[in-house]
Amino acid sequence: MARDEPVRDADSPGKTTSNDERGLLDRRSYLKLAGAAAITAGAGAGAANAAGGDYEVIEARGQTIRISSGETWENKLIELGNGNTITIIAKGTDWTIRNIGFRGTLGATGTAPNSGTVFGIADTGDGTSTLENIFWERGNPSRPSNERPLLMWVDPDHSGHLDVRNVNFGHAGCNGIYGSAPAYNGNGGTVHIDGCYTYDNHHTGLRIGDNGSKITNSVVYKSGSRSASRGIWVWAGNYGSGATIENTHVITNGAGSGIARRNGPSIDMDGVYTDDGSGTDGSPEHFVPDGCPESAEEAASGGSSSPEGGDEREENFPANTLTITGTGDPTEYYVETTDELVADPDAGELETHDEIDGTSATGWVTTSSNVDQFLFDGDLHEVAFAQGSARVEVNGEEIDPDEYNGDDPDLENTLLVDGVGTSGSTRYEFTASGAVEKATVEGASIDDEDAVDGGHVTGAVASWRDGFRFGGDLEELTVDGGATIFVNGERVDPADYGEERPHVLTLVGNGTTANYEITVDGAIETVDGDESADAATIVDEHTVEGSIERGAQRFRFSGALTDVTFLDGSAHVYLDDRRIDPDEYGDQELLPNAIVIDGTDTDGETSYEFAVDGEVITSSYRDASVDGDDEIDGRSVSGSVDDELDAYWFDGDITDFRLHGAASVDVEYNARSN
């Protein structure tokens, strides 16, 4: 989706033109940036164009937006990033908020009950105010419950009526909407929630009082993967009139209660489908109600998931039908075909947690009312369950999923790298005597960045799994990080498979003094008793530096060799048993500029992000630490300091800089010549 370029603030630093490579910050400028200071290349909002209409992009940065009587606030896409906050307060009467999309992970301002609120709303003039067509992206479902912000809070001052329509409370917030306070602790205003959807809202999806408030045509879903206490919670109030719940589905999957009551409220229910017996009927269905948006862009542009109607099924759809039906347990599945795979249009839209990627699909089903259906050409290649189990049918005939395991008969073994539940990343490397291919073992992902070269594999995981099938024997296995390894379903010890550092790098001097720096993406160490033990310094787990004139120095390492740099002089370089050209490893051009983030004289942690328009690498300049938790993604860097220094070499200009904390920043252009 194309976006217009944001308009530059008058106070934003601009790019200068000079002969001494200055850019945004003067040479050796010393920035005292405290708190949430930011150097940006643009303003916090811009315009975007979508199929359904224009919308404004707003960058969340802790600001508060206020809407007053008679005002309409609409068509906004709010970028939350990874943990930013925004507060929207609407009071007065006859105001409207509509077409709002939230993208990213919502941050908390503290811990419950002070973890923050996005919408604080009330019609305080006895009129009718409206919130409609709003979408929250999923966010972080594993966040502790006391760090989950409240998505909508109806203030006790509410005395009029609120219509809340087509809101997708997909974010794992504290409550979807907390609308009961006016009934038991306020001015008695009513709330009508219609056509809304909630997903794993802890601790309650929809909350109203029995003062004439209603919930209709909505779906409340809990995956069962974590505690989520209540689907709908109705509180007894002081105004009578009762509460109404109609044509609504509540799925708990055994996590908490469906319809909960506080202090004996009066509730009139009709067509309330629950899986725990708390409604009027059983067999609830899991779907996103018609008209409820399913993406941030769709909401912001004024679109919805409402079917347009009148479309006939195309004749060129794939010929075969694949049906997956829940059997009672929360089940995450993976399916793969050899040819085209699409959702069956006759079975309705896919749910927000179901996804098709080329010829494979992933999704969730639970009870028998949860049915996912696809159309495909070719053959069914693989069916796998990351958890649970389900009934699988092809063209109406039930099949045994175990017979569709994606096996190549020559790849009889499986290897799973399991990073779920670990902190940080894990790099791994292994070698098999036969061929290797990526596979969805135990629901593992297939990552394009993992490299398979014959029987040799290198890759990395964080909080996910990588899987492989291989032939022959596992000969070498190296793991740097907290992930666990399973071979054919059995956990193994990497130490049982070859050397912990399987590769040897050898430098041979040629009579001239050469200063070097060597970097790998695994771990590197000197060899006991070798000249390297005296001549080289271990900078960090991945890097060594030293000098050589004559003789040989050897290093053992895991992972891949990523850089061999001679600051001056040269030497012969051998990788295992072959001589290599150092110029083929890494960027040999020494980057001229340095940026140092100094947290040594501060209390507490400072986080930072910056971007350059050239290259950037970590550095030990000025005795800076090199922290594995700091991250370089292309030309963007993020990290943190706490009573330490972080440093980077870069070329070009700094195009964006943000600092959260009290650390100081020193930028030195042409630092190597100083």
C-alpha positions in Angstrom: 0.0 0.0 0.0 1.5 3.3 -1.1 1.8 6.1 1.4 2.4 9.8 0.8 5.7 11.1 2.2 5.2 12.7 5.6 5.7 16.4 5.7 8.9 17.4 7.4 8.7 19.3 10.7 10.2 22.7 10.5 12.4 21.7 13.5 13.4 18.4 12.1 17.1 18.1 11.1 17.6 18.2 7.4 20.4 16.8 5.2 23.2 19.3 4.6 25.6 19.5 1.7 29.3 19.9 2.5 32.6 18.3 1.7 33.3 16.8 5.1 30.4 14.3 5.3 28.4 16.0 8.1 24.7 15.0 7.5 22.2 15.3 10.4 24.6 15.9 13.2 27.8 18.0 13.3 31.1 16.1 13.6 31.8 15.1 17.2 28.4 16.6 18.2 27.4 15.5 21.7 23.7 14.9 22.1 22.2 15.1 25.6 19.0 13.3 24.7 16.9 12.5 27.8 13.5 10.8 28.2 11.7 10.1 24.9 13.7 12.5 22.8 13.7 11.7 19.0 15.5 12.9 15.9 13.2 12.0 13.0 13.1 12.5 9.3 9.4 13.2 9.3 6.3 14.0 11.3 4.3 11.5 13.2 1.3 11.3 10.8 0.9 11.0 7.1 -1.8 10.2 4.5 -2.4 6.9 2.9 -4.7 5.7 0.1 -6.6 2.4 0.3 -9.2 0.7 -1.9 -12.0 1.9 0.3 -10.9 5.5 0.8 -8.2 7.8 2.3 -7.0 7.6 5.9 -4.5 9.3 8.1 -1.6 7.4 9.6 -0.9 8.3 13.2 2.3 7.2 15.0 1.4 6.3 18.6 3.9 7.9 21.0 2.0 8.2 24.3 -0.2 11.1 23.2 -3.8 11.8 24.1 -6.5 12.7 21.6 -9.8 14.3 22.7 -13.1 14.2 20.9 -16.0 16.4 22.0 -19.7 16.9 21.4 -20.8 16.7 17.8 -17.4 15.8 16.5 -16.6 13.0 14.1 -13.1 11.3 14.3 -12.7 8.9 11.5 -10.4 7.1 9.0 -7.2 6.7 11.1 -4.6 4.0 11.0 -2.7 4.1 14.3 0.8 2.6 14.2 1.6 1.1 17.6 4.9 -0.4 16.7 6.2 -2.7 19.4 4.7 -1.4 22.6 3.7 2.2 22.1 0.6 3.8 23.6 -2.1 6.2 22.7 -5.2 7.4 24.6 -8.4 8.6 22.9 -10.9 10.3 25.2 -14.4 11.0 23.9 -16.9 12.8 26.1 -19.8 15.2 25.6 -22.7 14.0 23.4 -23.5 12.9 19.9 -19.9 12.3 18.9 -18.8 9.6 16.4 -15.6 7.5 16.2 -15.4 5.2 13.2 -13.0 3.6 10.7 -10.0 3.2 13.1 -7.3 0.6 12.6 -4.6 -0.3 15.2 -1.5 -2.0 13.8 1.3 -3.4 16.0 1.5 -4.3 19.7 -0.1 -2.1 22.3 2.1 -1.0 25.2 1.2 -0.8 28.8 1.7 2.2 31.0 2.2 0.1 34.1 0.6 -2.9 35.7 -3.0 -3.5 36.5 -5.1 -1.7 37.5 -2.9 1.1 36.0 -1.9 -0.7 32.8 -3.5 1.9 30.6 -6.6 2.5 28.5 -7.0 3.2 24.7 -10.5 4.5 24.5 -12.0 6.4 27.5 -15.6 7.1 26.4 -19.0 8.4 27.6 -22.0 10.3 26.3 -22.5 12.8 29.1 -25.3 14.8 27.5 -28.1 12.1 27.4 -27.7 11.8 23.6 -26.4 8.9 21.4 -22.7 8.5 20.5 -21.2 5.9 18.2 -18.1 3.8 17.8 -18.0 1.6 14.7 -15.7 -0.2 12.3 -12.6 -0.5 14.6 -9.9 -3.2 14.4 -7.0 -4.1 16.7 -4.2 -6.3 15.4 -3.5 -9.4 17.5 -0.4 -8.1 19.4 1.4 -10.2 22.0 -0.9 -12.9 23.4 1.7 -14.2 25.9 1.9 -10.9 27.7 1.2 -11.2 31.5 -2.4 -10.4 32.3 -1.5 -7.5 34.6 0.3 -5.8 31.7 -2.6 -5.8 29.3 -4.1 -2.4 28.6 -7.9 -1.9 28.6 -9.2 -1.4 25.0 -12.4 0.5 25.8 -13.5 1.9 29.1 -17.0 3.4 29.5 -16.7 6.1 32.2 -19.3 6.1 35.0 -20.2 9.7 33.9 -21.9 8.1 30.9 -25.6 9.1 31.0 -26.7 8.7 27.4 -26.5 5.8 24.9 -23.5 4.3 23.2 -23.7 2.2 20.0 -20.6 0.0 19.6 -20.8 -1.7 16.2 -18.5 -3.9 14.2 -15.5 -3.7 16.5 -12.8 -6.4 16.2 -11.2 -6.6 19.6 -8.5 -8.9 18.3 -5.7 -7.5 20.6 -4.9 -9.4 23.7 -6.0 -6.6 26.0 -7.3 -6.5 29.5 -10.9 -6.2 28.5 -12.4 -5.7 25.1 -15.0 -3.2 26.4 -15.6 -2.5 30.1 -19.1 -1.1 29.8 -20.7 -2.0 33.2 -19.5 0.9 35.4 -22.3 3.4 34.5 -24.9 0.8 35.7 -23.5 0.1 39.1 -21.3 3.1 39.9 -22.4 5.9 37.7 -25.1 7.8 35.8 -26.9 4.8 34.2 -26.0 5.2 30.5 -26.7 2.3 28.3 -24.4 0.4 25.8 -25.5 -1.6 22.8 -22.7 -3.9 21.4 -23.6 -5.2 18.0 -21.7 -7.3 15.4 -18.4 -7.3 17.5 -15.7 -9.9 17.8 -13.2 -10.6 20.6 -10.2 -12.9 20.7 -8.4 -13.9 24.0 -9.3 -10.7 25.8 -8.2 -11.2 29.4 -9.9 -11.1 31.7 -13.3 -10.3 29.9 -14.3 -9.9 26.3 -17.5 -7.9 26.7 -18.7 -6.4 29.9 -22.1 -4.6 30.5 -24.6 -3.8 33.2 -28.2 -4.8 33.5 -29.5 -1.3 33.0 -31.0 -1.8 29.5 -27.6 -2.6 27.8 -27.4 -5.2 25.1 -25.0 -7.5 23.3 -26.3 -8.8 19.9 -24.9 -10.6 16.8 -21.4 -11.0 18.3 -18.7 -13.6 18.8 -16.5 -14.0 21.8 -13.6 -16.4 21.4 -11.0 -17.8 23.7 -8.3 -20.1 22.3 -7.8 -22.0 25.5 -4.1 -21.5 25.2 -4.1 -19.2 28.3 -6.4 -18.2 31.1 -9.0 -15.7 30.0 -11.5 -15.6 32.8 -14.8 -14.6 31.2 -16.3 -14.3 27.8 -19.2 -12.0 28.7 -19.7 -10.5 32.2 -22.9 -8.9 33.2 -23.1 -6.8 36.4 -26.2 -6.0 38.4 -26.8 -2.2 38.6 -29.0 0.4 40.2 -31.3 1.2 37.3 -33.3 -1.9 36.5 -34.4 -2.8 32.9 -32.1 -5.8 32.7 -29.5 -6.8 30.1 -30.2 -8.5 26.8 -27.9 -11.0 24.9 -29.1 -12.2 21.5 -27.7 -14.3 18.6 -24.2 -14.4 20.1 -21.6 -17.2 20.2 -19.2 -17.6 23.1 -16.4 -20.2 22.9 -14.2 -20.7 26.0 -12.3 -23.9 25.0 -12.2 -24.7 28.7 -10.6 -21.3 29.7 -12.9 -19.6 32.2 -16.7 -19.1 31.9 -18.8 -18.1 28.9 -21.5 -15.9 30.5 -20.6 -14.7 33.9 -22.8 -12.8 36.4 -22.0 -10.4 39.2 -24.5 -9.8 42.1 -27.4 -11.6 40.4 -28.2 -9.4 37.3 -31.3 -9.7 35.3 -30.5 -11.1 31.8 -32.8 -11.9 28.9 -31.0 -14.4 26.5 -32.1 -15.7 23.2 -29.9 -17.7 20.8 -26.8 -17.5 23.0 -24.5 -20.4 22.0 -21.9 -21.4 24.5 -19.6 -24.4 25.0 -19.9 -24.4 28.8 -23.7 -24.5 29.3 -24.0 -20.9 30.4 -26.1 -19.8 27.4 -29.4 -21.0 25.9 -27.8 -23.3 23.4 -24.7 -25.4 22.7 -22.4 -25.8 19.7 -21.2 -22.2 19.3 -19.6 -21.3 16.0 -16.3 -19.4 15.6 -16.4 -16.7 12.9 -16.0 -12.9 12.5 -19.4 -11.3 12.2 -20.4 -9.7 8.9 -19.4 -6.1 8.7 -16.6 -6.5 11.3 -13.2 -5.5 9.8 -10.3 -8.0 9.6 -7.3 -5.7 9.1 -6.2 -2.3 10.2 -6.1 -1.0 6.7 -9.6 -2.3 6.0 -10.9 -0.6 9.1 -9.1 2.7 8.5 -10.3 2.9 4.9 -13.9 2.3 5.8 -14.1 -1.2 4.6 -15.5 -4.3 6.3 -15.8 -8.0 5.9 -19.4 -7.8 4.7 -20.0 -9.9 1.6 -20.9 -7.9 -1.4 -23.3 -10.6 -2.6 -24.2 -11.7 -6.1 -20.9 -13.3 -6.9 -21.1 -16.7 -8.4 -18.4 -19.3 -7.7 -15.8 -19.2 -10.4 -15.7 -22.3 -12.6 -11.9 -22.5 -12.5 -11.6 -23.1 -8.8 -9.4 -26.1 -7.8 -11.2 -29.4 -8.1 -10.6 -31.1 -4.8 -12.0 -30.2 -1.4 -10.1 -30.4 1.9 -12.1 -30.2 5.1 -10.8 -29.9 8.7 -13.2 -30.3 11.5 -12.6 -29.8 15.2 -13.1 -32.8 17.6 -13.2 -30.9 20.9 -9.6 -29.9 21.6 -7.9 -26.7 20.5 -6.0 -27.8 17.5 -3.4 -26.0 15.4 -3.0 -27.6 12.0 -0.7 -27.4 9.0 -1.6 -28.7 5.5 0.3 -28.7 2.3 -0.6 -29.6 -1.3 1.4 -30.1 -4.4 -0.6 -27.5 -6.4 -2.9 -24.5 -6.0 -4.6 -24.1 -2.6 -7.4 -21.6 -1.8 -10.2 -21.1 0.7 -13.5 -22.6 -0.3 -15.7 -19.5 -1.0 -18.8 -21.6 -0.3 -17.6 -22.2 3.3 -17.3 -18.5 4.2 -14.3 -16.3 5.0 -11.2 -17.7 6.7 -10.8 -16.6 10.3 -8.2 -14.1 11.4 -5.9 -16.8 12.8 -6.1 -19.0 9.6 -3.6 -18.3 6.8 -2.8 -19.6 3.3 0.8 -19.2 2.1 1.2 -20.5 -1.4 0.4 -24.3 -1.4 0.3 -24.5 2.4 -2.2 -23.4 5.1 -2.2 -23.1 8.9 -5.1 -22.6 11.2 -7.1 -23.5 14.3 -10.2 -25.6 15.0 -11.8 -26.7 18.2 -15.3 -28.2 18.4 -17.3 -29.9 15.6 -18.8 -26.5 14.8 -15.4 -25.3 13.8 -14.9 -26.3 10.2 -12.1 -24.9 7.9 -12.5 -25.9 4.2 -10.1 -25.4 1.3 -10.0 -26.2 -2.4 -6.9 -27.6 -4.0 -5.4 -29.1 -7.2 -2.8 -31.8 -7.4 -2.2 -34.1 -4.3 -2.4 -33.6 -0.6 1.2 -33.7 0.5 1.2 -33.2 4.2 -1.1 -32.9 7.3 0.5 -32.1 10.6 -0.8 -30.9 14.0 1.3 -28.6 16.3 -1.2 -29.5 19.0 -4.5 -31.4 19.3 -6.1 -33.4 16.5 -8.9 -33.0 14.0 -11.0 -34.9 11.5 -9.6 -34.4 8.0 -11.6 -35.2 4.8 -10.7 -35.1 1.1 -13.6 -34.8 -1.2 -15.9 -36.0 1.6 -13.9 -39.1 2.6 -12.1 -39.2 5.9 -8.4 -39.8 5.7 -5.7 -40.8 8.1 -3.5 -37.7 8.6 -0.5 -39.9 9.5 -0.4 -41.1 5.9 0.3 -37.6 4.7 3.5 -36.7 6.4 5.3 -35.1 3.5 8.0 -37.8 3.5 10.5 -38.4 0.8 11.2 -42.1 1.2 15.0 -41.3 1.2 14.6 -38.8 4.0 13.6 -41.1 6.7 14.7 -39.0 9.7 13.4 -35.8 11.3 15.3 -33.1 13.2 13.4 -30.4 15.1 15.0 -27.2 16.5 12.6 -26.0 19.2 13.0 -22.4 20.4 9.6 -22.1 21.9 9.8 -20.7 25.5 13.4 -19.5 25.1 14.7 -16.0 25.4 16.9 -14.5 22.7 17.9 -16.3 19.5 19.6 -19.7 18.9 22.0 -20.4 16.0 22.4 -23.9 14.9 24.3 -25.9 12.4 24.3 -29.6 11.5 25.5 -32.0 8.9 23.9 -35.2 7.7 25.4 -37.9 5.6 22.4 -37.8 3.3 20.3 -35.1 1.8 18.3 -32.6 3.9 15.1 -30.6 3.2 13.1 -28.2 5.3 9.9 -29.7 6.8 7.0 -28.8 9.0 7.9 -31.3 11.7 5.6 -30.8 14.7 4.2 -27.7 13.1 7.6 -26.1 12.6 7.9 -23.1 10.3 9.8 -23.1 7.1 12.2 -20.1 7.1 13.7 -18.8 3.9 16.8 -17.6 5.8 17.8 -21.0 6.9 20.4 -22.4 4.5 20.5 -26.0 3.2 23.5 -27.0 1.1 23.4 -30.7 0.4 23.6 -32.3 3.8 24.8 -29.2 5.6 22.4 -26.8 7.3 22.7 -23.4 9.1 19.9 -21.5 10.6 18.5 -19.7 13.6 15.3 -19.7 15.8 13.9 -17.5 18.5 10.5 -18.3 19.9 9.5 -20.7 17.1 10.5 -24.1 15.7 12.5 -25.1 12.6 12.1 -28.6 11.2 14.0 -30.8 8.7 13.9 -34.2 7.2 17.2 -35.9 6.4 18.7 -39.1 5.0 21.6 -41.1 6.5 23.1 -40.3 9.8 23.5 -37.0 11.8 27.2 -36.4 11.8 27.7 -32.9 13.2 25.4 -30.8 15.4 26.3 -27.4 17.0 23.8 -25.2 18.9 24.5 -21.7 20.3 21.6 -20.7 22.4 18.8 -22.1 24.5 16.8 -24.1 21.9 16.5 -27.9 22.2 17.0 -30.5 19.5 14.9 -33.5 18.8 15.9 -36.3 16.3 13.1 -38.6 15.3 11.1 -37.2 18.3 13.8 -37.9 20.9 15.7 -35.0 22.6 19.4 -35.2 21.8 22.6 -33.7 23.3 24.5 -31.7 20.6 27.8 -32.7 22.3 27.2 -36.3 21.1 27.5 -35.2 17.5 30.9 -34.1 16.5 32.9 -31.1 17.7 31.2 -28.2 19.6 33.2 -25.9 17.3 33.4 -28.0 14.2 35.3 -25.5 11.9 39.0 -24.4 12.0 40.2 -21.1 10.7 44.0 -20.8 10.2 46.0 -17.7 9.6 49.6 -18.1 8.3 51.9 -15.1 8.5 53.9 -14.0 5.5 56.6 -11.9 7.2 54.8 -8.6 7.4 52.8 -7.5 10.5 49.1 -7.8 9.9 46.3 -6.7 12.3 43.1 -8.6 11.8 39.5 -8.9 12.9 37.5 -12.1 12.4 33.8 -12.5 12.8 31.5 -15.6 12.7 27.7 -15.8 13.2 28.2 -18.7 15.7 30.9 -18.8 18.4 34.6 -18.5 18.0 37.5 -19.3 20.4 41.3 -19.6 20.3 43.0 -23.0 20.5 44.7 -23.9 23.8 48.5 -24.2 23.3 48.3 -22.4 19.9 49.9 -19.1 19.1 46.4 -17.6 18.8 45.9 -17.9 22.6 48.7 -15.3 23.1 48.3 -13.2 20.0 44.5 -12.8 19.7 41.8 -11.2 21.9 38.3 -12.5 22.2 36.2 -9.4 21.6 32.9 -11.2 22.1 31.4 -14.6 21.4 31.4 -13.9 17.7 34.6 -11.8 17.1 38.4 -12.1 17.7 41.1 -9.6 16.8 44.8 -9.7 16.9 48.0 -9.5 14.9 50.3 -11.9 13.1 53.7 -11.7 11.4 55.0 -15.2 11.1 53.9 -18.7 12.1 50.3 -19.9 12.3 47.3 -19.1 14.5 44.3 -21.3 14.7 40.7 -20.7 15.8 37.8 -23.0 16.3 34.3 -21.8 15.5 30.7 -22.8 14.9 28.3 -21.3 12.4 29.5 -19.4 9.3 32.5 -17.3 8.7 31.1 -13.8 8.0 34.1 -11.5 8.0 37.9 -11.5 7.7 39.3 -8.0 7.8 43.0 -6.9 7.7 43.3 -3.4 9.1 46.8 -3.4 7.7 49.1 -6.0 6.2 48.0 -9.4 5.0 48.2 -13.2 5.8 47.2 -16.5 4.2 43.8 -17.7 5.4 42.6 -21.3 5.5 39.0 -22.4 6.3 39.1 -26.0 7.4 41.3 -27.6 4.7 41.1 -25.0 1.9 42.7 -21.7 1.3 40.2 -18.8 1.0 40.2 -15.2 -0.3 39.4 -12.9 2.7 37.9 -10.4 0.3 35.0 -12.8 -0.3 34.0 -12.7 3.4 32.3 -9.5 4.6 32.6 -5.9 3.7 36.3 -5.1 3.7 35.8 -1.3 3.4 36.3 0.2 6.8 33.3 2.3 7.7 34.5 5.8 8.7 32.0 7.2 11.2 31.2 6.2 14.7 28.2 6.6 17.0 28.5 5.8 20.7 25.6 5.5 23.1 26.9 6.1 26.6 25.0 4.9 29.6 27.8 4.8 32.0 26.8 7.8 34.1 23.1 7.2 34.1 20.6 5.4 36.4 18.5 2.8 34.7 18.3 1.4 31.2 18.2 3.5 28.0 16.8 2.0 24.8 17.6 3.4 21.3 16.8 3.0 17.7 18.5 4.6 14.7 18.8 4.2 11.0 21.5 5.2 8.4 21.4 5.5 4.7 24.7 3.6 4.3 26.2 0.5 6.0 26.3 -0.1 9.8 28.1 -2.7 12.0 28.7 -3.2 15.7 32.0 -1.9 17.1 34.2 -2.1 20.2 35.3 1.5 19.6 36.1 3.3 22.9 35.9 0.0 24.7 32.2 -0.4 24.0 30.5 -3.6 24.8 29.1 -5.8 21.9 25.7 -7.0 23.2 24.1 -10.0 21.5 20.7 -8.5 22.3 21.3 -5.4 20.2 20.0 -5.9 16.7 21.0 -4.7 13.3 18.3 -5.2 10.6 19.7 -3.9 7.3 20.3 -0.2 7.9 18.3 0.0 11.1 19.7 -0.6 14.6 17.9 -1.1 18.0 19.4 -1.8 21.4 19.8 -0.7 25.0 22.5 0.3 27.4 22.7 0.2 31.2 25.9 1.5 32.8 27.8 0.6 29.6 28.7 1.8 26.1 27.4 0.6 22.8 29.2 1.7 19.6 28.7 1.3 15.8 30.7 2.0 12.7 28.7 3.5 9.8 28.9 5.4 6.6 26.5 7.9 5.1 24.1 9.9 7.2 21.9 9.2 10.2 18.4 9.4 8.9 16.4 8.6 12.1 17.3 8.5 15.8 15.2 7.8 18.9 16.3 7.6 22.5 14.3 6.5 25.5 16.3 7.2 28.6 19.1 9.4 29.9 22.1 8.1 28.0 24.2 10.5 26.0 25.1 10.1 22.3 28.4 11.0 20.6 28.6 11.0 16.8 32.0 11.2 15.3 32.4 11.6 11.5 35.7 10.3 10.0 36.5 8.9 13.5 39.3 6.7 12.3 41.3 9.7 11.2 41.0 11.6 14.5 
